[in-house]
Amino acid sequence: MRHTSGARNDGPPLERVVYPGAHHGFYYPHLQPGMSLFDHWVEYNGEAADNASHRLHQFLDRHLKADSGNRN
């Protein structure tokens, strides 16, 4: 992929997720109903937002959670 070709190899793995039918702003409930904004359609999509939030929390837990043995 062009966007990840310069990514560091020692970082966490990258994963691309495509939500068919989801547009820019899919995470924001106030964008319902959808609207055209600067010639782009923006619209809330609850299913995509829930899945993205779940995936984000899984990623953070896997890669950023502090080791409880190293806390002061």
N, CA, C and O atoms as a MOPAC input file, in Angstrom:
PM7 MOZYME 1SCF
protein

 N      0.83400 1    -1.18000 1     0.00000 1
 C      0.00000 1     0.00000 1     0.00000 1
 C      0.87700 1     1.24200 1     0.00000 1
 O      1.87800 1     1.30400 1     0.71400 1
 N      0.51800 1     2.18200 1    -0.76400 1
 C      1.27600 1     3.41400 1    -0.86900 1
 C      1.37500 1     4.13500 1     0.47600 1
 O      2.44400 1     4.63600 1     0.82500 1
 N      0.28600 1     4.19400 1     1.22800 1
 C      0.26900 1     4.95800 1     2.47200 1
 C      1.13200 1     4.33700 1     3.56200 1
 O      1.57700 1     5.04900 1     4.46300 1
 N      1.37700 1     3.05600 1     3.50900 1
 C      2.14400 1     2.39900 1     4.55800 1
 C      3.54300 1     2.00800 1     4.11600 1
 O      4.28200 1     1.40800 1     4.89600 1
 N      3.92500 1     2.32900 1     2.89600 1
 C      5.22600 1     1.89200 1     2.40000 1
 C      6.37400 1     2.50400 1     3.19300 1
 O      7.45300 1     1.91300 1     3.25100 1
 N      6.17800 1     3.66100 1     3.80000 1
 C      7.23300 1     4.29200 1     4.58800 1
 C      7.12300 1     4.01300 1     6.07000 1
 O      7.86500 1     4.59700 1     6.86100 1
 N      6.21600 1     3.13700 1     6.46800 1
 C      6.01500 1     2.84400 1     7.88700 1
 C      7.21000 1     2.08500 1     8.44700 1
 O      7.86900 1     1.31400 1     7.74900 1
 N      7.46200 1     2.32400 1     9.71100 1
 C      8.54900 1     1.60600 1    10.38700 1
 C      8.17200 1     0.14000 1    10.53900 1
 O      7.00800 1    -0.19100 1    10.76800 1
 N      9.14600 1    -0.71800 1    10.41200 1
 C      8.90000 1    -2.15300 1    10.54200 1
 C      8.87100 1    -2.61500 1    11.99100 1
 O      8.40800 1    -3.72000 1    12.27200 1
 N      9.36100 1    -1.78700 1    12.92700 1
 C      9.42300 1    -2.21200 1    14.31800 1
 C      8.21000 1    -1.75900 1    15.13300 1
 O      8.16700 1    -1.98100 1    16.34300 1
 N      7.24300 1    -1.14000 1    14.50000 1
 C      6.04300 1    -0.68600 1    15.19600 1
 C      4.95700 1    -1.74900 1    15.17800 1
 O      5.15100 1    -2.84100 1    14.64500 1
 N      3.81400 1    -1.42100 1    15.76400 1
 C      2.70100 1    -2.37100 1    15.74500 1
 C      2.21100 1    -2.61600 1    14.32500 1
 O      2.36200 1    -1.75200 1    13.46100 1
 N      1.62800 1    -3.77600 1    14.07500 1
 C      1.13100 1    -4.06800 1    12.72800 1
 C     -0.00500 1    -3.12600 1    12.34400 1
 O     -0.81100 1    -2.72500 1    13.18400 1
 N     -0.05100 1    -2.78900 1    11.07900 1
 C     -1.12000 1    -1.93000 1    10.56700 1
 C     -2.20800 1    -2.79500 1     9.95800 1
 O     -1.93600 1    -3.84000 1     9.36700 1
 N     -3.42700 1    -2.34600 1    10.11100 1
 C     -4.56300 1    -3.06700 1     9.54300 1
 C     -5.51100 1    -2.04300 1     8.94200 1
 O     -5.87000 1    -1.06300 1     9.59500 1
 N     -5.91100 1    -2.26600 1     7.71200 1
 C     -6.87200 1    -1.37800 1     7.05400 1
 C     -8.24300 1    -2.03800 1     7.12500 1
 O     -8.41300 1    -3.20200 1     6.76300 1
 N     -9.20800 1    -1.27100 1     7.59600 1
 C    -10.58200 1    -1.76000 1     7.68000 1
 C    -11.44800 1    -0.84000 1     6.84000 1
 O    -11.40400 1     0.38000 1     6.99800 1
 N    -12.22800 1    -1.41800 1     5.95800 1
 C    -13.14000 1    -0.65000 1     5.11300 1
 C    -14.55900 1    -0.96000 1     5.56700 1
 O    -14.94800 1    -2.12200 1     5.68700 1
 N    -15.31800 1     0.08700 1     5.81600 1
 C    -16.71900 1    -0.06600 1     6.20700 1
 C    -17.58800 1     0.32600 1     5.01900 1
 O    -17.81500 1     1.51400 1     4.79300 1
 N    -18.07800 1    -0.64600 1     4.25700 1
 C    -18.92400 1    -0.32600 1     3.10300 1
 C    -20.14300 1     0.49200 1     3.54400 1
 O    -20.80900 1     0.16200 1     4.52500 1
 N    -20.41100 1     1.53600 1     2.81800 1
 C    -21.54800 1     2.39100 1     3.12700 1
 C    -21.26500 1     3.46400 1     4.15600 1
 O    -22.10500 1     4.33500 1     4.38100 1
 N    -20.09800 1     3.42300 1     4.78900 1
 C    -19.74300 1     4.44800 1     5.77600 1
 C    -19.01000 1     5.58600 1     5.06900 1
 O    -18.22800 1     5.36200 1     4.14500 1
 N    -19.27500 1     6.78400 1     5.51200 1
 C    -18.67900 1     7.97800 1     4.91400 1
 C    -17.84400 1     8.70800 1     5.95900 1
 O    -17.79100 1     8.29300 1     7.11600 1
 N    -17.18900 1     9.80000 1     5.54900 1
 C    -16.49500 1    10.64500 1     6.51500 1
 C    -17.47100 1    11.01200 1     7.61700 1
 O    -18.65900 1    11.21400 1     7.36500 1
 N    -16.96700 1    11.09700 1     8.83500 1
 C    -17.81400 1    11.48200 1     9.95000 1
 C    -18.65000 1    10.34400 1    10.50600 1
 O    -19.56400 1    10.58500 1    11.29500 1
 N    -18.35700 1     9.10100 1    10.11200 1
 C    -19.19100 1     7.97500 1    10.53900 1
 C    -19.21600 1     7.81100 1    12.04900 1
 O    -20.08400 1     7.11400 1    12.57500 1
 N    -18.29200 1     8.43000 1    12.75200 1
 C    -18.15200 1     8.25500 1    14.20000 1
 C    -18.97600 1     9.26600 1    15.00400 1
 O    -19.08300 1     9.13300 1    16.22300 1
 N    -19.55000 1    10.25600 1    14.35800 1
 C    -20.18900 1    11.37000 1    15.06200 1
 C    -21.70900 1    11.32200 1    14.94500 1
 O    -22.25400 1    11.57700 1    13.87100 1
 N    -22.41000 1    10.99200 1    16.05500 1
 C    -23.86900 1    10.85700 1    16.02000 1
 C    -24.60700 1    12.11600 1    15.57200 1
 O    -25.71100 1    12.02200 1    15.03400 1
 N    -24.01600 1    13.29100 1    15.78700 1
 C    -24.71000 1    14.52100 1    15.37900 1
 C    -24.77700 1    14.67000 1    13.85600 1
 O    -25.44800 1    15.57100 1    13.35300 1
 N    -24.08900 1    13.79500 1    13.12200 1
 C    -24.14900 1    13.83700 1    11.65700 1
 C    -25.20600 1    12.87100 1    11.12500 1
 O    -24.99500 1    12.16800 1    10.13700 1
 N    -26.33900 1    12.85700 1    11.80500 1
 C    -27.45700 1    12.04500 1    11.34700 1
 C    -28.69700 1    12.92600 1    11.35300 1
 O    -29.04400 1    13.41800 1    12.42600 1
 N    -29.36200 1    13.15600 1    10.29700 1
 C    -29.09900 1    12.56500 1     8.98700 1
 C    -27.82100 1    13.14000 1     8.37200 1
 O    -27.31600 1    14.17600 1     8.80500 1
 N    -27.31900 1    12.45600 1     7.36900 1
 C    -26.10500 1    12.90100 1     6.70000 1
 C    -26.32000 1    14.19800 1     5.93900 1
 O    -27.44600 1    14.64400 1     5.72400 1
 N    -25.19200 1    14.79100 1     5.53700 1
 C    -25.25600 1    16.04800 1     4.79900 1
 C    -24.03200 1    16.19200 1     3.91200 1
 O    -23.01500 1    15.52800 1     4.11300 1
 N    -24.14800 1    17.06100 1     2.93800 1
 C    -23.01900 1    17.39300 1     2.08200 1
 C    -22.26400 1    18.54300 1     2.73700 1
 O    -22.85500 1    19.56900 1     3.07600 1
 N    -20.97200 1    18.37200 1     2.91200 1
 C    -20.13400 1    19.37900 1     3.54600 1
 C    -18.89000 1    19.56600 1     2.68300 1
 O    -18.06600 1    18.65800 1     2.57100 1
 N    -18.75600 1    20.71900 1     2.08400 1
 C    -17.63300 1    20.99500 1     1.17800 1
 C    -17.52500 1    19.93000 1     0.08400 1
 O    -16.43900 1    19.42900 1    -0.20900 1
 N    -18.65600 1    19.59900 1    -0.50400 1
 C    -18.75000 1    18.62400 1    -1.59500 1
 C    -18.39400 1    17.19400 1    -1.18900 1
 O    -18.08500 1    16.37100 1    -2.05100 1
 N    -18.43300 1    16.88500 1     0.10500 1
 C    -18.21000 1    15.51900 1     0.59300 1
 C    -19.39800 1    15.12600 1     1.45400 1
 O    -19.90000 1    15.93000 1     2.23900 1
 N    -19.84300 1    13.88800 1     1.30300 1
 C    -20.94800 1    13.41500 1     2.11900 1
 C    -20.40200 1    12.95300 1     3.46800 1
 O    -19.45900 1    12.16300 1     3.52300 1
 N    -20.98900 1    13.44200 1     4.54300 1
 C    -20.63100 1    13.03200 1     5.90200 1
 C    -21.89500 1    12.49500 1     6.56500 1
 O    -22.97200 1    13.07700 1     6.43400 1
 N    -21.75400 1    11.38100 1     7.27600 1
 C    -22.93100 1    10.76800 1     7.88500 1
 C    -22.51400 1     9.77800 1     8.96500 1
 O    -21.58100 1     8.99500 1     8.78600 1
 N    -23.21800 1     9.82700 1    10.07900 1
 C    -23.00300 1     8.87400 1    11.17000 1
 C    -23.41000 1     7.47100 1    10.73000 1
 O    -24.40100 1     7.29300 1    10.02300 1
 N    -22.62600 1     6.47500 1    11.16100 1
 C    -22.94000 1     5.07200 1    10.90300 1
 C    -22.64600 1     4.32200 1    12.20200 1
 O    -21.49000 1     4.02700 1    12.50700 1
 N    -23.68900 1     4.01800 1    12.95500 1
 C    -23.53100 1     3.40400 1    14.27100 1
 C    -22.77800 1     2.09300 1    14.26000 1
 O    -21.94500 1     1.85500 1    15.13400 1
 N    -23.04900 1     1.24000 1    13.29600 1
 C    -22.37900 1    -0.06000 1    13.22200 1
 C    -20.87900 1     0.11700 1    12.99400 1
 O    -20.06900 1    -0.53400 1    13.65400 1
 N    -20.51100 1     0.98800 1    12.07200 1
 C    -19.09400 1     1.24800 1    11.80200 1
 C    -18.43200 1     1.91100 1    13.00900 1
 O    -17.30200 1     1.56800 1    13.35900 1
 N    -19.12100 1     2.85300 1    13.64600 1
 C    -18.56800 1     3.54500 1    14.81300 1
 C    -18.32100 1     2.56900 1    15.95700 1
 O    -17.27000 1     2.61900 1    16.59700 1
 N    -19.26800 1     1.68900 1    16.21900 1
 C    -19.10300 1     0.70000 1    17.29000 1
 C    -17.92800 1    -0.22200 1    17.00500 1
 O    -17.13400 1    -0.51000 1    17.90000 1
 N    -17.81200 1    -0.68700 1    15.76400 1
 C    -16.72400 1    -1.58500 1    15.40200 1
 C    -15.37700 1    -0.87200 1    15.49100 1
 O    -14.40700 1    -1.44000 1    15.99400 1
 N    -15.31300 1     0.36000 1    15.00900 1
 C    -14.06000 1     1.12400 1    15.05700 1
 C    -13.63900 1     1.38300 1    16.49900 1
 O    -12.45700 1     1.28000 1    16.82900 1
 N    -14.59000 1     1.71700 1    17.35300 1
 C    -14.29100 1     1.95500 1    18.75800 1
 C    -13.76900 1     0.68400 1    19.42400 1
 O    -12.80000 1     0.72500 1    20.18200 1
 N    -14.41000 1    -0.43300 1    19.13900 1
 C    -13.97700 1    -1.72100 1    19.68900 1
 C    -12.55700 1    -2.05100 1    19.23000 1
 O    -11.71900 1    -2.45700 1    20.03500 1
 N    -12.29200 1    -1.87600 1    17.94600 1
 C    -10.95900 1    -2.16000 1    17.40300 1
 C     -9.90000 1    -1.23200 1    18.00300 1
 O     -8.78500 1    -1.66200 1    18.29700 1
 N    -10.25400 1     0.03100 1    18.18000 1
 C     -9.31700 1     0.99100 1    18.77300 1
 C     -8.94300 1     0.56900 1    20.18800 1
 O     -7.76300 1     0.56900 1    20.54100 1
 N     -9.92700 1     0.21300 1    20.99600 1
 C     -9.64000 1    -0.20300 1    22.36800 1
 C     -8.81600 1    -1.48800 1    22.41100 1
 O     -7.93000 1    -1.62400 1    23.25500 1
 N     -9.09300 1    -2.41800 1    21.52600 1
 C     -8.28500 1    -3.63800 1    21.44700 1
 C     -6.83600 1    -3.30100 1    21.10700 1
 O     -5.91200 1    -3.83800 1    21.71900 1
 N     -6.63600 1    -2.41500 1    20.13700 1
 C     -5.29000 1    -2.01600 1    19.72000 1
 C     -4.54300 1    -1.36800 1    20.88400 1
 O     -3.39700 1    -1.72200 1    21.16100 1
 N     -5.18200 1    -0.42900 1    21.55900 1
 C     -4.53300 1     0.25900 1    22.67400 1
 C     -4.21100 1    -0.70500 1    23.80600 1
 O     -3.13700 1    -0.61800 1    24.40000 1
 N     -5.11300 1    -1.61200 1    24.11100 1
 C     -4.84500 1    -2.61100 1    25.14700 1
 C     -3.65600 1    -3.48700 1    24.78100 1
 O     -2.82600 1    -3.80000 1    25.63600 1
 N     -3.57000 1    -3.87800 1    23.53100 1
 C     -2.48600 1    -4.74700 1    23.07800 1
 C     -1.13800 1    -4.05000 1    23.04600 1
 O     -0.12300 1    -4.64800 1    23.40600 1
 N     -1.11300 1    -2.79000 1    22.61800 1
 C      0.16400 1    -2.15300 1    22.32600 1
 C      0.58800 1    -1.05400 1    23.29100 1
 O      1.76000 1    -0.67700 1    23.30100 1
 N     -0.31600 1    -0.53500 1    24.09200 1
 C      0.04700 1     0.57400 1    24.97100 1
 C     -0.22600 1     0.31800 1    26.44500 1
 O      0.15900 1     1.13100 1    27.28600 1
 N     -0.86400 1    -0.76600 1    26.77400 1
 C     -1.19200 1    -1.04400 1    28.17000 1
 C      0.10000 1    -1.21400 1    28.96200 1
 O      0.98500 1    -1.98100 1    28.58300 1
 N      0.18700 1    -0.48300 1    30.06600 1
 C      1.39100 1    -0.54300 1    30.89700 1
 C      1.47100 1    -1.89200 1    31.60300 1
 O      0.45800 1    -2.46500 1    32.00500 1
 N      2.67800 1    -2.37500 1    31.74200 1
 C      2.92100 1    -3.59500 1    32.49900 1
 C      2.72800 1    -3.25600 1    33.97300 1
 O      3.43300 1    -2.39500 1    34.49900 1
 N      1.79400 1    -3.91000 1    34.64600 1
 C      1.47800 1    -3.57500 1    36.03900 1
 C      2.67300 1    -3.77600 1    36.95900 1
 O      2.71800 1    -3.16500 1    38.02700 1
 N      3.63000 1    -4.59600 1    36.59500 1
 C      4.82100 1    -4.81200 1    37.41000 1
 C      5.80100 1    -3.65600 1    37.36600 1
 O      6.69000 1    -3.58400 1    38.21500 1
 N      5.67400 1    -2.74600 1    36.40500 1
 C      6.60100 1    -1.62300 1    36.27400 1
 C      6.04900 1    -0.32200 1    36.83200 1
 O      6.70100 1     0.71500 1    36.71000 1
 N      4.88400 1    -0.34300 1    37.43300 1
 C      4.27500 1     0.88300 1    37.96300 1
 C      4.79000 1     1.16200 1    39.35800 1
 O      5.05400 1     0.23500 1    40.12500 1
 N      4.93500 1     2.43500 1    39.69200 1
 C      5.37200 1     2.84100 1    41.04100 1
 C      4.18800 1     3.05200 1    41.93000 1
 O      4.34800 1     3.39600 1    43.10100 1

